[in-house]
């Protein structure tokens, strides 16, 4: 039932704000390419359109694969007020303590990140170009999902606090409206010693933000004119109710840059997981896997983007 509810909310989000997967996921994967070292960047830049576009593949699978939904979240608060003190990090130990059915019901995103990581290591070792690209895109998606606070709570859309719609507001409307002004420079990818521990570290940081995400929106709602909270917009030929830009702006201000920080952290984490998988695979020569070198125009655009990245900026993506 819960997975059906999540799917319904995701479909609803498609009709209002584009889902996180249809905007921020593309942007996160795209910018993460520029965090990579030179030995990797040529291959990823040559395939940057694929990495960007396929960032949304896991969201698409949610509508056709009943096993997909739990891979995108981890309802930490189901396990108590201090869930990370109780939850074993290793899957077998966690399943022994809580049962596999329970883990799958309340989300498996940290373990999915580990699983995709080792799939990427294997693809690098095999020099499997298609496997590298598809798994890189998938891994980036799950890492980004783990950075969203509302993916770490049972109250994922404010349904238990009378805040229905907050999920799309936080992870969709705000990035779409304001993220062109975010600073995207996060430096170079770093080596991750333990991917599973890193996955749980990301989840803990997101869970720590849940209270603020809910409380700040509730405070905005109390003091915002009711007739100014929503607007009617025409999408896909239908009139739909959506949050007003003024309301989203007020929430963005109250969050004091939280969405930007989580996006920046996502970008660095995605690049770092890709880089670490390549290192763990023995640092294969990726230049030999470039099937179609970029055209002069594409190289010029990539160089321009690399310069903009160092300045914290980004070309507006038409996706």
N, C-alpha and C positions, 0 to 999 in steps of 0.2 A: 504493500500500500504506500509506504513512504517513498519508494522509488517512483511510483506513479505520480505522487504529488509533486516530487521534484521535477519530473519530466513535464508536468502540466505548467509549473512555474517557468521552466526554461522556455517552453513554447510561448507562453504569455510574454516573456521578455523579448522574444523575437518580434513581437507585434508592437512593442513600445520602444524602449531603448534596445539597440542591438545588444546581444549578450556579450559578457566579457570575452567570450571566445571569438566573437565576430569583430572585435575591434582591438582591445588591449592585447589579446593573445598574439595576434599578428604583429603588433608593434613590438612586443617584448621579444619574440623570436627574431624579428628583423634586426633590432638594435643589438641583441646579444652577439650577432655575427661580428660586430666591430670590437668586441672584447677579446677576440681570439688572437693568439700569436701568429706570426707570419707563416709558420709552417702549416697552419690550418686555414688561415684566412683566405688564401687563394681558392681553395676548394669550396668553402662555405660561401664566399662572395660570388663565385660562378654559379652557385645554386641558391642564391638568396631568395629568389622569387618562390621557389619550391618550399624552402624552409618557412617562409612567411605565410604563404597561402595554406599550407598543410598544418599550420598551427591549430587550426580549428577541427581537424579530423576527429579527435576524441569526442568533441561535442556532437558531431554528426552521428557518431556511433551510438550515442545515448538513445537515439530514437529507433534504433533497429536491433540493439543488443541489450537484453535485460541485465546482463552481467556488468555492463559498463559503468552505470551511474555511481556505485560505491567507490570507484577508483578516483573520483574527483573531490572527495571530502573526507573528513575525519571528525565525527561528532565527539570531541574530547570531553565535553561536559557530561556525557552519558556515564562516564567513569568516575564522576565525583568532582569536587571543587578543586582538587589538586590531581588531575588525571595523569599527568606525566610523572608523578611520584609513584603511581601504581602500575602504569602500563609498561610491560616488558618491551624492549625495543625489538628483539628478534621475533619473527613471525611465529615460529614453533612454540616459543615460550608464551607469547601472548595468546595463541590459540589454545594452549593447554590450560591457561588460567581463565579465559573468558569464552572459549569455543569459537571455531571458525565461523559458524553462523552468526554469532554476535558481532564479530569483527566485520564481516561483510555487510551486515545490516547497518552498522554505524560508521562505515567508511574505512577505506584502506589506502588513502593517498600516500602516506609515507612509505609503505611497502611497495606500492606501485612505482614510486620514484626509484627505489632500489632495483626493482625488477627491470624497468626500462633502461636503467644505467648499465646493468650487466648485459642486456641485449645489445646496447650500443658498443660496449667493449668487444663483444663477440663479432659484431658487424665490422668493426675496424680491423680486427685480427684476420677476418676472412676477405678483406678488401671488397666488401659487398656494398657497392655504391648505393644501390636502392635501399638496402637495409640501413645504411648510415643515415641517409636523408630522412627516411620515414621515421626511424626511431628517434633521431634528433628532434624532429618536429613534435612527436608524441611526448617525449621526455620534457621538452620545453613547456608543453601544455600543462602537464601534471605539476611541474614545479611552480608555475604561475598560479595554478589553482590553490596550492598549499599556502601561498602568500596572501590569500583573501581571508580576512577574519571570519566572515560569515560562512566559510567552508569548514570552520572548526567548531560549529555549535549546532545543537538540535534546533535552536531558534533561528534557522538559516534565512528566513524571510520575515522575521519579526512577528511570526504568527501567534506566538504566545504572549506578546507584549503590545498587541494592537498596533503594530508597525508594518503591516503587510505592504510589500513593495520596496522595502529598504534595500533588498539584495540588488535589484536592478539600479536603484538610485546610486548606491556606493560603487558598484563595480562596472556599471555601464554608462549611466548618464554623466557622472562626474568626469570619467576619462574622456568621453566623447566631446564634452564641452570645453574642458580646460587643459587636457594633456599636451596640446601643442605648445604650451608655455612651460612645461616641466623641463627640468635639467636632467638630461639623460646620460651625462658622462659619469661612468662608475669605474673607470680605469680598466685594467686588464684582468682577464680571468685568472683565477688562482687554483692551485691544486687542492682537492678535497681528499683528506686522508681516509675518511670513513663515510661513504655516501648515505648509509642508513642513519647514522648519528646526525649527519647534516640535515637529512630530511626531517627528523624529529626536532632539530633545532629550529628549523623554519616554521614548523607547525606550532611549537611553543611560542614563538614570537607573534604569530598570527593570533593565537588564542588569547594572548595577553592584551590584544587590542579590542576584543569582542565587546567588553563592557563600554568602552568609549564610543565605539561605532553605534551602539544602541542608545546610549544615554544622550549623546550629543544630538542625535536626530530627534529624540523625544523633546528635548529642550527647545530645539528650533520650531517644532510643530506647535508647542504651547504658545509661542510668541509671534507666530507668523499668521498674517491674515488668511483665514480659511479660503476666501475666494481668490487668493493669489497663489495658492499652493499648486494647483493643477492648471493645465491648458489643454485644449482640444487640438490635436494635430491630425492631418490626413496622412495615413501610411498605408501603402498597398491598396489605395483606392477606398479606404475606410477611415472614418473619424474615430480616433482613439484618444483616451485620456492619458496624459503624461505629466510628469513633474515639470513645473515651470523652471525656466533658466534661473530666475531669481531665487527660487527655493533651493535648487542645486548649488547655486553660488553661496548662499548662506550656510549650507551644510559643509561645502568645501572649506569655507573659512573657519568654521567651528572645528573641523578635523585637523586644522593647522598642518596641512601638508601630508597627512597620513597616506592618502592614495598615491601621491607622488613617491613617497618613501617606499611603499610596498612595490610599486612598479619598478623603481630603481633596484631594489633588492632582488626582484624577480630577474631582471636583466643580468645582473652580476651572477646570480645563482645558475641561471641557464647556461651562460657562457662557461662558468666554472665546471659544471657537470659535464658538458661536452668536452672541455679541455682535459679533465681528469680521466674520462673514459679513453680518450686518445692516448694519454700517457700510460695508462694501465694496459693498453693494448700493444705497447711497445713502440709508440710513435711512428706508425707506418707513414710512408711517403704519400700524402694525399694528392699531390700535384699530378701523379700518374693516373689518378681516378677522374680527372676533369675531362669529361666526354666532349664538352663544347665550350671552349674558351669564350669569355665575354667579348662582344664586339667592341670596337673603339668607343662607340657611344656609351655602351654599358660600363666600360672601364672608367670613363669620364664621370659618369653618375656615381659609381662606387667610390671613386677618389673624393668626389664632392661630399658624399655622405660621411666618409671617414673623417674629413676635415670638420664637418658640422658636428659629428659625434664628439670630437675632442673639445668642441666649444659648448657641448651640452645641448645641442639642437638636433633637429631631425627634419628631413624632407617630409612634407605631408604625403601620406600614403593614400593612394586612390584605391582602397579595398572596401 
